[in-house]
Amino acid sequence: MEKRRFSRREFLKIAGLASAGIVLAACGGKPTDTPATEGAPAEAPAAAEPTAFLFWFQAENHEPEYASRVEELNEKFNIDLTYEIMSRDAMTQKFPATLMAGSGFPDIIEQNADDVVGFLKGDDSIIPFVDLKPGLEAGPYADQVLTTRFDRYSKDGKYYGAPHDVHPVVMLYNDRAWKEFGVDLATIKTYDEFLDAAMVVADETNMEMPDGRPRAVIMDCLSCTNLPARMMDLGIWWTDANGDPELKNPAFKEAAADFMRFHDYHMDIDWGNQVAMVKEGQVLTQFCPDWLYGIHFQGTAEDTAWLADSPMRMTSLPGMTADSPRTTSWGGTSASVPKLSSISDLAVDVLLYLYFEDGDGQMGKRFVDTGILPPMKSAWDADVFHEPKDYLGGQVAGEIFIDAANRLPSYSEQWTTQLVTSAWGGQFASAWAGEISLDEAIDAAYEQAVADIEQNAF
């Protein structure tokens, strides 16, 4: 039988009644044989008590939105929402403990993407999360959401996490600093062209600021954006569809070798000073996802004089070829519903509403406040995604990120993926430092990844 699709209005009405139905069913007693007194006025049914509802999340920059929506969620779903924000380490320790104990777990848990896929071991009977796909398909959002963003959190056709974001990566750069070297970075289409531009900076400055501080063409952590972007251009990811390491794929070596050409022009990311360093031109470029853009525009929001003539601009990443996808995704947050929740059906409705409802411009506000592009394609038509930004000298950030999102390749991950990236991280740092060759790094990382997967398979 074909599953019925609900309109947004019907969905909200049904979702708003859902918790009341749960409570009333739980409170219902045996039917009585005593007839009602004839002519007596009917008593109004007692209002259902709100259902206690617990939500865990990690990202501090999500809290202002969630705090502002507690009343909205309570009213829509007749719940009494409590949220807890905790560190990633605390959550990864506490959540499995609550599952083992059978109590204390949340009704919705929002985690780092890497942590979600860590639970995708075994079949559905072992995975602790509810399949969100039936709820998504029955509700009003299925045709509006960027469904490829669910792929990362999927297994065997089931959706075990919902995407909070897209996080497409673009190139954020100091246009004024680049043009001092005669380079218009907006014209750069390939990594070969980008390398030529980096060499110009090196030739004229010896990679130093006038006061002797080091200068960088690109700031990044070694496996955050530059390497994954090249991998996506070449059509590979850390693991294949079976969860096996892709480190021995010749395309992986090609991507890593191409990035290593930029060794002399690269600086490790300085989380505390990056905004000032890019603002000044000490760092000329960052490969920048939407959330990092949010950190930059928030970090300069009070500098009105500088914003009046901001040198900052954004454009697409270079590519392995000019017609490559020229983007990647850095980071990600996903929310799941534990199967052990006694109100899991209600929790699915609350989760989908929280993440995707845009009737009052919730998705646009998320973008304005944090820079995060929501995965709701229908929301992208709102004016806030098409407004010029002083921080970017009048460029329209929303349109640049939307363009990158539409080019972002789909990719899936397994519980093995994080083991592969972890094994690679230490070896690549040694290769980057010149302590071992790239081939040695690949061989050692592959052996370590395979051993770690075998050790954790049961």
Secondary structure, DSSP 8 states (H G I E B T S, - for coil): -------HHHHHHHHHHHHHHHHHHHH----------TT-----------EEEEEEE--GGGHHHHHHTHHHHHHHHTEEEEEEE--HHHHHHHHHHHHHHTSS--SEEEEEHHHHHTT--S-TTT--B---HHHHHHSS-TTTB-GGGGGGGEETTEE--EES---BEEEEEEHHHHHTTT--GGG--BHHHHHHHHHHHHHHHTTB-TTS-B-BSEEE-TTTSHHHHHHHHTT--SB-TTS-B-TTSHHHHHHHHHHHTTGGGEEE--TTTHHHHHHHTSB-EEEEEHHHHHHHHHHTTT-HHHHTT--EEEE---BSSTTS----B---EEEE-BTT-TTHHHHHHHHHHHHH--TTSHHHHHHHHH----SBGGGGGSGGGG---GGGTT--HHHHHHHHHHH-------TTHHHHHHHHHHHHHHHHTTSS-HHHHHHHHHHHHHHHHHHT--
